[in-house]
Every structure is written in structure tokens, then in C-alpha cells.
Amino acid sequence: MRLSREQAEPAEAVAPLQSTVSIRGDAGFPVNRGLLCVKGFHAAATLDHIERLRTPLLRGSCGQLRPSSWEDALSAVVRGIERVQARHGRDAVGVYGSGALTNEKAYLLGKLARVALRTRSIDYNGRFCMSSAAAAANLALGVDRGLPFPLEDIPLAETLVLVGANPAETMPPFVRYLDEQRAAGGKLIVIDPRRTRTAELAALHLRPLPGTDAVLARGLLHLLIRDGAIDRAYVAERTHGFEEARAEAAAYWPERVERITAVPQARLFEAAGQAGVNIEDIGIEHSPGLPSGVAELAVKPAAAASLAAALSARGWPAHAPQPDPGPGGAAG
């Protein structure tokens, strides 16, 4: 992303702003290739927005907010902090950061908390999303977060599975790679209770009931094992706990999975058939059946079992009854 003054040469997809500053994508950047999400495209509009605060506001004795000088405003903040810490202790004042901060800003914020305010109460918004995502992904997939492969690999996938992810709305530049994958003859499978914009792009959309995604994963693993669509060499080399996962998946035959998830058996068979030995990439995003978080990974062909094993063998809740005696349909 580049900032450019209005007298700069016009570029493709320059945001229409009244500000003297506009934002445009960097066409030479290999990930988004110059495309921007809506938030980034219009970010400069906040600079001259009519509702933007341009001076501190202090609430007076009348209860109304009035413009103030920076000196008076900062002095009021200091007095408030000193008053709270004197009454309740230093840790009564908390500092809340953001994952959007640069490394330098995060470092300074930590120094402010520990050196200036001398409080242990410091955290950031990632506690509710990224930290849990990293913990879950490390347990299941061996990576903490993010993409451990280049996006250019996505168009090479014969089958792409997105679980609970909706990049068409949360990461629009990503959709270009989905379009390229489809143009190359690849298939997109989306697993999401909602019919999202991403699901509308899919060749197959599975809609499990909320909280039953782990059951669906076990059911798909059951079919993959039954049909011999497992890359056993890859599973042996790259995964742990597969035998336990296979034993658990044995209790999730198609009829039972349909009863719990409301996904028709025909769609289960279709998904397993499309994935099978062709699966190349799997994206996972938070849904009630999994720990909060986002993780995406690239796997070798026929490694669908490694994902299903990860979902079912790591103690993640299935939000479904315990396995009941079935019709003898154990996965082989």
C-alpha cells in the first residue's frame, strides 16, 4: 500500500477521496497484486472526515464534553491514573493494546505499562482471537498461524477445502486466487453453516449445523479411510495420533453424521470423492465446534486425513453424543 498526493499520476483503482491523500495498491506486491480490501481502499477518508476529533475533549462539571488543550487533557489523564492507583493499587490501571500496532509501538506500549505506570495489567485484543488461534493450530497442524505456503500455490490445487472461512468478505484480494484455481479446472468445497459469498463460489457447499463441524470432519475421515483415499506414507511421516483418530472415526458412519450434522449423505460422499487423493489445501476458521481461531495450511496430495485426524484427535469438543453402537460400519 502506498500513500500518494493528489497531484501524483492517476493509478488504477485510486480511491475517490476529497482528502489530499489517497491510497492505492502496489501492483508489484506479489500477494494482493495491487488489489485492496474495502477498509484499506477507503482508509484515507478518515483523515478529513467531518466527525474526526481534532482536539481533545474534556467532560466538565456540567457533564458535557468541551474542547480542551492537550496539556489540560493529559493532566486530567495523569490525575485519574494516580487517583485510581492510590486507591486500588498499581495493577488497577490496565493497558490494552492491539494486534494492529507495529512492533515498535507494541514495544513502547509495554514500556509505558511496566516502567511508567508500573502495572502488570497489560494485554491486547489478540487474547480473544489470535492467541487462541495460534494455540489451536499448533496443537492440530504444527503451525501457529498464517499461511505456511505462497498464495500462488492455490491455483495449482485440484481440490480446495475452506472450513468456516469467508475470504470473499474478509479478505477480498484472496478471491483472485480462487478464480484462478477454478479457471484451471480446480474444485472449491466450502464447509460453513451460512451461505456466504465464498460459498456461492463453491462447486460444493456443505452446511453442517452449528457446533457439529468436528463430527463432519470425523465422518469425512471415515469415508476417506473406507475408500482407501489416504496417503498412508504422508500420514506416517507428517502426523501424530492417526490410529486414535481412525478408531474414533469408525463410529461416524454416513447415516450417523447426517443425523447429527444435517448434511445429506450424498453430499458427504461427493465431498469425500472430490477431496480424496486430490486434496491440496485446507483453510480452517473458527466455528463453535473448534477452538477459536484461524489457521490455513498446505498439505501434500491425499493428506485429507491429517486434517480430519487433527480435528478429532486433539480433544476438541464435537458437540455431539458419544459414539453409539452402529450398524457394524467401522472404518477400515
Steps between C-alpha positions, in 0.01 A plus 500: 500500500629843409400850601492745212425872477215606275737641240654157449433322173161325496518130571258215455245471783590824679244561774275802427576726796465868573813475710836614368621148577383191315586134531573260220627146483850409398459299180850363545424340836477124441216421742214738419646626168367848563151403613373643829223401737218751553640613835844569358360660186313763702742534793618847401144632515528513879769768477258775400177347625256753643462300824874458563614646831766766452536606861464325836161512670462523878175441686434793729295528817191555286546154352565625149812438293687820420809562283821508702870556454729198488672616819173510694380170354820310580508650848147370558608152388797505736284610792250225427770231486661620822164509676407143398843356584510674837165351593520151345868432426715534192353196321154660513599696189505284188650554157333347195693476176421380152634250251492785249787674679844491344775320690642836606166626633434175685845525661436859613157409632656226711756746634224747583315234699793349688735797542277808507177361646670205675199275439491133413158540342582512130344298222389537141201406285674188371417327828153445361596387152860462387646350818238226513538450126874450537455253786239298314693497173820392672323210667325383186708607205851577622494867395400790720305709253503652156582344168799263490489498119487762223157599374623425150466131591121523532425503126697174474264317737264252340274520805487785750310465830410806709353426843315793656706750303339781302784679319264653243389737777791493745788500250369594153843502324524131590209422265720559197682178585169314531404626155833383359457160663153462348624615157767228518232237551527477877208442735414707808323340797368735770388371840296766678153510659436829322467558127774759481635679195786250501256209512332641190828447314531136604438193289375333818367663816453291815281663766540319833298609798698745718724316744521177298805571285720254688238228441506584130880474496483156662239392253712607204800324650284187535420507126857578396633205696223272379564589136878469525549870420768553765864573421631265767864593441422868556290428808778285649764765433313821585225426754459373856211315659353370176418155634303657784321724250419203279355311795281796587393559138381139482192602699404777257344316206308711245152438641606616845686804368194605300281463808731720710616760246198510264740465204342249257694178445516565128690822566736323738581244232547777243735696725709195585513405134614846390756529776647154542838473339466842337487724804766774494399774738277535800397822676350498848326783679327512835158342543335375820638148463862611501723717718477863404741591229609488143754275334576412144748249367623323190526125505625240257249318278281246679570647840140580582526257788759714674244780534217274611733329744603836638139605548396181673804382693602809694224506757293759317130488588276337246177640649331168431412185695767242565533226238211257515499140381469527124395273221839335496628763261848550645755679286774270385 
